[in-house]
Amino acid sequence: MSGTSPALQPPADAVRPVRHPDAPAPGELLGAHYGQCFGCGGEQPHGLHLAARAGEGVTITAEFTVQPAHQGAPGLAHGGVLASALDETLGSLGWLLRTIAVTGRLETDFLLPVPVGTTLHLAAEATAVAGRKIYATATGRVGAPDGPVAVRADALFVEVKVEHFTDHGRPAEIRAAMDDPDQVRRARAFEVNP
């Protein structure tokens, strides 16, 4: 990526990320971590409904189709929606590291317009870890997984404890998630970057 800021350059003592032994298997569909998540949640009528899959190593692939509700200019995806798709895909890398992390910094380049109706094929990779910091990169391609790059991003995620969400989230939603009788769904609500 051109013009990446110094904040997104891993320090000299950073290490390569290692896929957690309990991470989802390559090719496994990750599903939504929270039904109301704008990026992956199925309960968001205008959300991205992004479908992410575990890749090899510490990589994720995902897809979403640009809907009319995602427009900025007439007939074209809003840049913020495209940045959200990259952020959601990058945040899904936490599933492979088995780490709860939030976006600390996201730098995005917009290279091509993305028309409504286009399926954006996303790919993300964790590239380095230094303490609580996770460095990652992603691309979004139009038309096919090997199509032209329309958007790309570099990101810095910061590992946090679950209290980050329970202390700062709106109480009604936190209570509803914590009271969910489905233990897996309850745990997943706080596992990846919302």
Accessible surface in RSA format (square Angstrom, percent):
REM  Atomic radii and reference values for relative SASA: ProtOr
REM  Chains: A
REM  Algorithm: Lee & Richards
REM  Probe-radius: 1.40
REM  Slices: 20
REM RES _ NUM      All-atoms   Total-Side   Main-Chain    Non-polar    All polar
REM                ABS   REL    ABS   REL    ABS   REL    ABS   REL    ABS   REL
RES MET A   1    72.61  37.6   6.86   4.5  65.75 156.5   9.90   8.4  62.71  83.1
RES SER A   2    81.49  68.9  64.41  86.0  17.08  39.4  51.80 110.3  29.69  41.6
RES GLY A   3    75.91  93.6   0.00   N/A  75.91  93.6  42.93 117.8  32.98  73.9
RES THR A   4    30.81  21.9   9.73   9.9  21.08  50.2   8.52  11.4  22.29  33.7
RES SER A   5    20.42  17.3  16.38  21.9   4.04   9.3  20.42  43.5   0.00   0.0
RES PRO A   6   119.21  86.9 107.07  97.6  12.14  44.1 109.25  90.2   9.96  61.9
RES ALA A   7    49.86  45.8  29.91  46.2  19.96  45.4  43.03  60.6   6.83  18.1
RES LEU A   8    10.79   6.0   0.63   0.5  10.15  25.5   0.63   0.4  10.15  27.3
RES GLN A   9    99.54  55.7  89.57  65.5   9.97  23.7  36.57  77.8  62.96  47.8
RES PRO A  10    54.47  39.7  36.12  32.9  18.35  66.7  36.12  29.8  18.35 114.0
RES PRO A  11    57.88  42.2  41.79  38.1  16.09  58.5  53.26  44.0   4.62  28.7
RES ALA A  12   117.08 107.7  69.20 106.8  47.88 108.9  82.32 115.9  34.76  92.1
RES ASP A  13   117.14  82.1  91.81  91.4  25.33  59.9  49.76 117.1  67.38  67.2
RES ALA A  14    26.11  24.0   4.63   7.1  21.48  48.9   4.87   6.9  21.25  56.3
RES VAL A  15    94.03  61.9  87.85  79.5   6.19  14.9  94.03  81.7   0.00   0.0
RES ARG A  16   157.15  66.0 146.44  74.6  10.71  25.5  76.46 104.5  80.69  48.9
RES PRO A  17    16.28  11.9   1.22   1.1  15.06  54.7   2.90   2.4  13.38  83.1
RES VAL A  18   120.21  79.1 104.30  94.4  15.90  38.3 107.24  93.2  12.96  35.2
RES ARG A  19    53.63  22.5  41.35  21.1  12.28  29.2  34.90  47.7  18.73  11.4
RES HIS A  20    64.31  35.1  58.53  40.7   5.79  14.8  35.20  36.3  29.11  33.9
RES PRO A  21   125.84  91.7  86.09  78.5  39.75 144.5  98.64  81.4  27.20 169.1
RES ASP A  22   102.14  71.5  80.56  80.2  21.58  51.0  20.49  48.2  81.65  81.4
RES ALA A  23    15.79  14.5   0.21   0.3  15.57  35.4   0.21   0.3  15.57  41.3
RES PRO A  24    20.53  15.0  13.54  12.3   6.99  25.4  20.51  16.9   0.02   0.1
RES ALA A  25    57.62  53.0  50.82  78.4   6.80  15.5  55.34  77.9   2.28   6.0
RES PRO A  26    68.11  49.6  45.55  41.5  22.56  82.0  46.29  38.2  21.83 135.6
RES GLY A  27    42.95  53.0   0.00   N/A  42.95  53.0  31.82  87.3  11.12  24.9
RES GLU A  28    86.70  49.8  77.31  58.5   9.40  22.4  32.75  63.3  53.95  44.1
RES LEU A  29    90.73  50.5  73.81  52.8  16.92  42.5  73.81  51.8  16.92  45.5
RES LEU A  30    11.04   6.1   3.65   2.6   7.38  18.6   7.08   5.0   3.96  10.6
RES GLY A  31    41.35  51.0   0.00   N/A  41.35  51.0  32.88  90.2   8.48  19.0
RES ALA A  32    41.10  37.8  18.59  28.7  22.51  51.2  18.59  26.2  22.51  59.6
RES HIS A  33     3.02   1.6   1.23   0.9   1.79   4.6   1.50   1.5   1.52   1.8
RES TYR A  34    63.13  29.5  59.37  33.8   3.75   9.8  55.69  41.8   7.44   9.2
RES GLY A  35    20.22  24.9   0.00   N/A  20.22  24.9  10.00  27.4  10.22  22.9
RES GLN A  36    78.59  43.9  70.76  51.7   7.83  18.6  28.85  61.4  49.74  37.7
RES CYS A  37    12.10   9.1   4.53   5.1   7.56  17.8   7.81  19.8   4.28   4.6
RES PHE A  38    85.61  42.8  80.39  49.8   5.22  13.6  80.39  48.7   5.22  14.9
RES GLY A  39     4.54   5.6   0.00   N/A   4.54   5.6   2.21   6.1   2.33   5.2
RES CYS A  40    16.60  12.6   8.12   9.1   8.48  19.9   6.38  16.2  10.22  11.0
RES GLY A  41     0.00   0.0   0.00   N/A   0.00   0.0   0.00   0.0   0.00   0.0
RES GLY A  42    63.51  78.3   0.00   N/A  63.51  78.3  34.14  93.7  29.37  65.8
RES GLU A  43   114.58  65.8  93.67  70.9  20.91  49.8  43.38  83.9  71.20  58.1
RES GLN A  44    46.83  26.2  46.83  34.2   0.00   0.0   0.23   0.5  46.61  35.3
RES PRO A  45   108.15  78.8  76.97  70.2  31.18 113.3  88.18  72.8  19.97 124.1
RES HIS A  46   117.69  64.3 113.71  79.0   3.97  10.2  85.87  88.5  31.82  37.0
RES GLY A  47     3.42   4.2   0.00   N/A   3.42   4.2   0.00   0.0   3.42   7.7
RES LEU A  48     5.70   3.2   0.00   0.0   5.70  14.3   0.00   0.0   5.70  15.3
RES HIS A  49    90.28  49.3  72.98  50.7  17.30  44.3  50.64  52.2  39.63  46.1
RES LEU A  50     9.03   5.0   0.90   0.6   8.13  20.4   0.90   0.6   8.13  21.9
RES ALA A  51    50.31  46.3  41.49  64.0   8.81  20.0  46.69  65.8   3.61   9.6
RES ALA A  52     7.80   7.2   5.46   8.4   2.34   5.3   5.46   7.7   2.34   6.2
RES ARG A  53   108.83  45.7 108.83  55.5   0.00   0.0  29.09  39.8  79.74  48.3
RES ALA A  54     2.10   1.9   0.00   0.0   2.10   4.8   0.00   0.0   2.10   5.6
RES GLY A  55    12.12  14.9   0.00   N/A  12.12  14.9  12.12  33.2   0.00   0.0
RES GLU A  56   127.39  73.1 122.71  92.8   4.68  11.1  65.15 126.0  62.24  50.8
RES GLY A  57    42.34  52.2   0.00   N/A  42.34  52.2  34.27  94.0   8.07  18.1
RES VAL A  58    13.20   8.7   8.06   7.3   5.13  12.4   8.06   7.0   5.13  13.9
RES THR A  59    39.70  28.2  39.70  40.2   0.00   0.0  33.86  45.5   5.83   8.8
RES ILE A  60     0.29   0.2   0.00   0.0   0.29   0.7   0.00   0.0   0.29   0.8
RES THR A  61    67.26  47.8  67.10  68.0   0.17   0.4  54.09  72.7  13.18  19.9
RES ALA A  62     4.86   4.5   0.00   0.0   4.86  11.0   2.85   4.0   2.00   5.3
RES GLU A  63    81.82  47.0  79.70  60.3   2.13   5.1  19.93  38.6  61.89  50.5
RES PHE A  64     6.12   3.1   0.00   0.0   6.12  15.9   6.12   3.7   0.00   0.0
RES THR A  65    51.16  36.4  44.88  45.5   6.27  14.9  26.64  35.8  24.52  37.1
RES VAL A  66     1.06   0.7   0.00   0.0   1.06   2.5   0.00   0.0   1.06   2.9
RES GLN A  67    83.67  46.8  83.62  61.1   0.05   0.1  29.60  63.0  54.07  41.0
RES PRO A  68    85.74  62.5  79.77  72.7   5.97  21.7  80.06  66.1   5.68  35.3
RES ALA A  69    59.95  55.1  18.06  27.9  41.89  95.3  31.03  43.7  28.91  76.6
RES HIS A  70     3.25   1.8   2.73   1.9   0.52   1.3   2.68   2.8   0.57   0.7
RES GLN A  71    74.78  41.8  54.90  40.1  19.88  47.3  11.72  25.0  63.05  47.8
RES GLY A  72    42.83  52.8   0.00   N/A  42.83  52.8  14.25  39.1  28.58  64.0
RES ALA A  73    51.35  47.2  38.87  60.0  12.48  28.4  45.04  63.4   6.31  16.7
RES PRO A  74   131.34  95.7 108.15  98.6  23.19  84.3 114.75  94.7  16.59 103.1
RES GLY A  75    35.04  43.2   0.00   N/A  35.04  43.2  28.47  78.1   6.56  14.7
RES LEU A  76    60.98  34.0  60.98  43.6   0.00   0.0  60.98  42.8   0.00   0.0
RES ALA A  77    13.58  12.5   0.00   0.0  13.58  30.9   0.00   0.0  13.58  36.0
RES HIS A  78    91.69  50.1  89.86  62.5   1.83   4.7  59.32  61.1  32.37  37.7
RES GLY A  79    28.45  35.1   0.00   N/A  28.45  35.1  18.89  51.8   9.56  21.4
RES GLY A  80    36.10  44.5   0.00   N/A  36.10  44.5  30.00  82.3   6.10  13.7
RES VAL A  81    20.08  13.2  19.15  17.3   0.93   2.2  19.62  17.0   0.47   1.3
RES LEU A  82     7.40   4.1   7.40   5.3   0.00   0.0   7.40   5.2   0.00   0.0
RES ALA A  83    21.00  19.3  20.88  32.2   0.13   0.3  21.00  29.6   0.00   0.0
RES SER A  84    40.61  34.3  33.40  44.6   7.21  16.6  11.43  24.3  29.18  40.9
RES ALA A  85     0.00   0.0   0.00   0.0   0.00   0.0   0.00   0.0   0.00   0.0
RES LEU A  86     0.00   0.0   0.00   0.0   0.00   0.0   0.00   0.0   0.00   0.0
RES ASP A  87    31.87  22.3  31.87  31.7   0.00   0.0   3.39   8.0  28.48  28.4
RES GLU A  88    15.32   8.8  12.86   9.7   2.45   5.8   2.90   5.6  12.42  10.1
RES THR A  89     0.00   0.0   0.00   0.0   0.00   0.0   0.00   0.0   0.00   0.0
RES LEU A  90     2.37   1.3   0.00   0.0   2.37   6.0   0.00   0.0   2.37   6.4
RES GLY A  91     6.24   7.7   0.00   N/A   6.24   7.7   2.71   7.4   3.53   7.9
RES SER A  92     6.62   5.6   6.13   8.2   0.49   1.1   0.00   0.0   6.62   9.3
RES LEU A  93     3.99   2.2   3.99   2.9   0.00   0.0   3.99   2.8   0.00   0.0
RES GLY A  94     7.64   9.4   0.00   N/A   7.64   9.4   3.89  10.7   3.74   8.4
RES TRP A  95    20.15   8.1  17.52   8.5   2.64   6.2  16.75   8.9   3.41   5.5
RES LEU A  96     0.00   0.0   0.00   0.0   0.00   0.0   0.00   0.0   0.00   0.0
RES LEU A  97    23.62  13.2  12.48   8.9  11.13  28.0  12.75   9.0  10.86  29.2
RES ARG A  98   115.07  48.3  79.87  40.7  35.20  83.8  17.23  23.5  97.84  59.3
RES THR A  99    24.15  17.2  17.47  17.7   6.68  15.9   5.12   6.9  19.03  28.8
RES ILE A 100    44.13  25.1  41.10  30.6   3.03   7.3  41.10  29.6   3.03   8.2
RES ALA A 101     7.19   6.6   5.54   8.6   1.65   3.7   5.54   7.8   1.65   4.4
RES VAL A 102    24.35  16.0  24.35  22.0   0.00   0.0  24.35  21.2   0.00   0.0
RES THR A 103    45.81  32.6  22.21  22.5  23.60  56.2  22.21  29.8  23.60  35.7
RES GLY A 104    49.50  61.0   0.00   N/A  49.50  61.0  16.11  44.2  33.39  74.8
RES ARG A 105   102.29  42.9  96.10  49.0   6.18  14.7  19.58  26.8  82.71  50.1
RES LEU A 106    52.62  29.3  23.52  16.8  29.11  73.2  23.52  16.5  29.11  78.3
RES GLU A 107    32.12  18.4  28.33  21.4   3.79   9.0  24.34  47.1   7.79   6.4
RES THR A 108    33.34  23.7   8.36   8.5  24.98  59.5   6.19   8.3  27.15  41.0
RES ASP A 109    30.54  21.4  27.33  27.2   3.21   7.6   7.72  18.2  22.82  22.8
RES PHE A 110   108.05  54.1  77.69  48.1  30.36  79.0  78.03  47.3  30.02  85.9
RES LEU A 111    77.72  43.3  48.75  34.9  28.97  72.8  53.15  37.3  24.57  66.1
RES LEU A 112    74.82  41.7  66.58  47.6   8.23  20.7  69.83  49.0   4.99  13.4
RES PRO A 113    92.94  67.7  73.78  67.3  19.16  69.7  85.28  70.4   7.66  47.6
RES VAL A 114     1.92   1.3   0.00   0.0   1.92   4.6   0.00   0.0   1.92   5.2
RES PRO A 115    64.35  46.9  64.35  58.7   0.00   0.0  64.35  53.1   0.00   0.0
RES VAL A 116    46.27  30.4  26.37  23.9  19.90  48.0  26.37  22.9  19.90  54.0
RES GLY A 117    52.28  64.5   0.00   N/A  52.28  64.5  30.14  82.7  22.14  49.6
RES THR A 118    24.00  17.1  16.60  16.8   7.41  17.7  14.05  18.9   9.95  15.0
RES THR A 119    40.61  28.9  36.14  36.6   4.47  10.6  17.05  22.9  23.55  35.6
RES LEU A 120     0.00   0.0   0.00   0.0   0.00   0.0   0.00   0.0   0.00   0.0
RES HIS A 121    25.08  13.7  22.44  15.6   2.64   6.8  18.74  19.3   6.34   7.4
RES LEU A 122     3.92   2.2   0.00   0.0   3.92   9.9   0.29   0.2   3.64   9.8
RES ALA A 123    47.28  43.5  44.60  68.8   2.68   6.1  44.89  63.2   2.39   6.3
RES ALA A 124     3.43   3.2   0.00   0.0   3.43   7.8   1.68   2.4   1.75   4.6
RES GLU A 125    61.87  35.5  61.60  46.6   0.27   0.7   8.86  17.1  53.02  43.3
RES ALA A 126     1.26   1.2   0.00   0.0   1.26   2.9   0.00   0.0   1.26   3.3
RES THR A 127    43.69  31.1  37.57  38.1   6.12  14.6  29.95  40.2  13.74  20.8
RES ALA A 128     8.84   8.1   8.84  13.6   0.00   0.0   8.84  12.5   0.00   0.0
RES VAL A 129    33.94  22.3  33.12  30.0   0.81   2.0  33.12  28.8   0.81   2.2
RES ALA A 130    18.96  17.4   8.17  12.6  10.79  24.5  14.50  20.4   4.46  11.8
RES GLY A 131    71.89  88.7   0.00   N/A  71.89  88.7  45.50 124.9  26.39  59.1
RES ARG A 132   142.17  59.7 137.11  69.9   5.07  12.1  63.79  87.2  78.39  47.5
RES LYS A 133    94.04  45.9  94.04  57.7   0.00   0.0  42.08  37.9  51.97  55.4
RES ILE A 134    11.94   6.8  11.94   8.9   0.00   0.0  11.94   8.6   0.00   0.0
RES TYR A 135    10.13   4.7  10.13   5.8   0.00   0.0   3.87   2.9   6.26   7.7
RES ALA A 136     4.85   4.5   0.27   0.4   4.58  10.4   0.63   0.9   4.22  11.2
RES THR A 137    49.14  35.0  48.59  49.3   0.56   1.3  33.41  44.9  15.74  23.8
RES ALA A 138     2.22   2.0   0.00   0.0   2.22   5.1   2.06   2.9   0.16   0.4
RES THR A 139    38.33  27.3  38.14  38.7   0.19   0.4  31.92  42.9   6.41   9.7
RES GLY A 140     0.00   0.0   0.00   N/A   0.00   0.0   0.00   0.0   0.00   0.0
RES ARG A 141    74.29  31.2  74.29  37.9   0.00   0.0   5.42   7.4  68.86  41.7
RES VAL A 142    25.43  16.7  23.76  21.5   1.67   4.0  23.76  20.6   1.67   4.5
RES GLY A 143    62.98  77.7   0.00   N/A  62.98  77.7  36.58 100.4  26.40  59.1
RES ALA A 144    33.51  30.8  32.72  50.5   0.78   1.8  33.51  47.2   0.00   0.0
RES PRO A 145   100.31  73.1  86.02  78.4  14.29  51.9  87.69  72.4  12.61  78.4
RES ASP A 146   123.83  86.7  99.61  99.1  24.22  57.3  41.61  97.9  82.22  82.0
RES GLY A 147    10.47  12.9   0.00   N/A  10.47  12.9  10.19  28.0   0.28   0.6
RES PRO A 148    78.67  57.3  66.84  60.9  11.83  43.0  78.06  64.5   0.61   3.8
RES VAL A 149    36.58  24.1  27.25  24.7   9.32  22.5  27.25  23.7   9.32  25.3
RES ALA A 150     0.00   0.0   0.00   0.0   0.00   0.0   0.00   0.0   0.00   0.0
RES VAL A 151     0.01   0.0   0.01   0.0   0.00   0.0   0.01   0.0   0.00   0.0
RES ARG A 152    68.17  28.6  68.17  34.8   0.00   0.0  11.67  15.9  56.51  34.2
RES ALA A 153     0.34   0.3   0.00   0.0   0.34   0.8   0.00   0.0   0.34   0.9
RES ASP A 154    21.28  14.9  21.28  21.2   0.00   0.0   6.91  16.3  14.37  14.3
RES ALA A 155     1.55   1.4   0.00   0.0   1.55   3.5   0.00   0.0   1.55   4.1
RES LEU A 156    17.61   9.8  17.61  12.6   0.00   0.0  17.61  12.4   0.00   0.0
RES PHE A 157     6.59   3.3   6.59   4.1   0.00   0.0   6.59   4.0   0.00   0.0
RES VAL A 158    34.04  22.4  34.04  30.8   0.00   0.0  34.04  29.6   0.00   0.0
RES GLU A 159    66.03  37.9  65.64  49.7   0.38   0.9   7.61  14.7  58.42  47.7
RES VAL A 160    22.83  15.0  12.39  11.2  10.44  25.2  18.61  16.2   4.22  11.4
RES LYS A 161   151.52  73.9 146.66  90.0   4.87  11.6  98.19  88.4  53.33  56.8
RES VAL A 162    52.87  34.8  50.50  45.7   2.37   5.7  50.50  43.9   2.37   6.4
RES GLU A 163    89.91  51.6  89.48  67.7   0.42   1.0  44.74  86.5  45.16  36.9
RES HIS A 164    72.58  39.7  64.00  44.5   8.58  21.9  40.80  42.0  31.78  37.0
RES PHE A 165    19.39   9.7  16.10  10.0   3.30   8.6  19.39  11.8   0.00   0.0
RES THR A 166    40.92  29.1  23.06  23.4  17.86  42.6  17.72  23.8  23.20  35.1
RES ASP A 167   104.69  73.3  70.72  70.4  33.97  80.3  19.79  46.6  84.90  84.7
RES HIS A 168   143.22  78.3 108.89  75.7  34.33  87.8  71.12  73.3  72.10  83.9
RES GLY A 169    30.50  37.6   0.00   N/A  30.50  37.6  21.26  58.3   9.24  20.7
RES ARG A 170   167.35  70.3 153.81  78.4  13.54  32.2  68.54  93.7  98.81  59.9
RES PRO A 171    85.92  62.6  80.12  73.0   5.80  21.1  85.23  70.4   0.70   4.3
RES ALA A 172    59.08  54.3  50.76  78.3   8.32  18.9  52.25  73.6   6.83  18.1
RES GLU A 173    61.69  35.4  58.81  44.5   2.88   6.9  39.95  77.3  21.75  17.8
RES ILE A 174    29.27  16.7  29.09  21.7   0.18   0.4  29.27  21.1   0.00   0.0
RES ARG A 175   138.88  58.3 134.82  68.7   4.06   9.7  57.82  79.0  81.06  49.1
RES ALA A 176    68.30  62.8  50.16  77.4  18.14  41.3  59.42  83.7   8.88  23.5
RES ALA A 177    13.59  12.5   3.80   5.9   9.79  22.3  12.36  17.4   1.23   3.3
RES MET A 178    89.72  46.5  78.64  52.0  11.08  26.4  76.03  64.6  13.69  18.1
RES ASP A 179   101.04  70.8  77.17  76.8  23.88  56.5  31.82  74.9  69.23  69.0
RES ASP A 180    25.79  18.1  21.02  20.9   4.76  11.3   9.71  22.8  16.08  16.0
RES PRO A 181   122.12  89.0  95.23  86.8  26.89  97.7 103.39  85.4  18.73 116.4
RES ASP A 182    57.53  40.3  48.03  47.8   9.49  22.5  18.52  43.6  39.01  38.9
RES GLN A 183   129.50  72.4 121.70  88.9   7.79  18.6  27.15  57.8 102.35  77.6
RES VAL A 184   104.00  68.4  99.87  90.4   4.13  10.0 103.81  90.2   0.19   0.5
RES ARG A 185   135.15  56.7 132.13  67.4   3.02   7.2  60.64  82.9  74.52  45.2
RES ARG A 186    71.48  30.0  70.49  35.9   0.99   2.4  12.54  17.1  58.94  35.7
RES ALA A 187    54.39  50.0  42.19  65.1  12.20  27.8  51.74  72.9   2.65   7.0
RES ARG A 188    56.31  23.6  56.31  28.7   0.00   0.0  16.05  21.9  40.26  24.4
RES ALA A 189    12.63  11.6   5.31   8.2   7.32  16.7   5.31   7.5   7.32  19.4
RES PHE A 190    16.14   8.1  15.72   9.7   0.43   1.1  16.14   9.8   0.00   0.0
RES GLU A 191    42.59  24.5  40.53  30.7   2.06   4.9  16.50  31.9  26.09  21.3
RES VAL A 192     4.19   2.8   3.25   2.9   0.94   2.3   4.13   3.6   0.05   0.1
RES ASN A 193    10.25   7.1   7.94   7.7   2.31   5.6   0.27   0.7   9.97   9.6
RES PRO A 194    85.65  62.4  40.05  36.5  45.60 165.8  62.24  51.4  23.41 145.5
END  Absolute sums over single chains surface
CHAIN  1 A     9657.5       7371.5       2286.0       5710.4       3947.2
END  Absolute sums over all chains
TOTAL          9657.5       7371.5       2286.0       5710.4       3947.2
